Amino acid sequence: MEEGSVLVGDTLLHTDFNPLDVLIRDGAAWIIDWAWPTRGAALIDPACFLLRLMLGGHTAAQAEVWAAQCDSWAAADKAINAFAFASARFYAEIAQEDPQPWKQRLAMAAQNWAQHPPYHNGRTLLVDSIPYGSTREDARVNWRRHASRLAA
């Protein structure tokens, strides 16, 4: 399997589930503010939402129970592992670049998820030891690069 192929797909993804980006009314939900749309594996949006659930006070295990209700989550352990580690590194870079409290909390949630069994596979996540660029675009490129490496 080619590196990164577990995160490749044709699903349209939102990837930025800020609480203000999901409008709920009369039993229906609308997702707005498509600032970071992309295509990829269908499990990526549930994984992004999982991090927001953790920010809301859920544990990694509780958030994963919700994510497991999504069809794309089944049998995707390798991709989930890759995405968890890539997210931890990506959000650590964002928090380092611009240390606003909400970015720090998101980075911590991503790191907690990546270190939560079964995804950590006994590895310790050392986000401070990984070199990153100094811009948000560099962080996005590095996020993709780390996801590809971890997916192998």
Helices and strands as residue ranges (DSSP letters): G 5-7, E 11-13, G 19-21, E 22-25, E 28-31, E 38-40, H 44-55, H 60-67, G 71-73, H 77-97, H 101-114, G 127-129, H 136-151
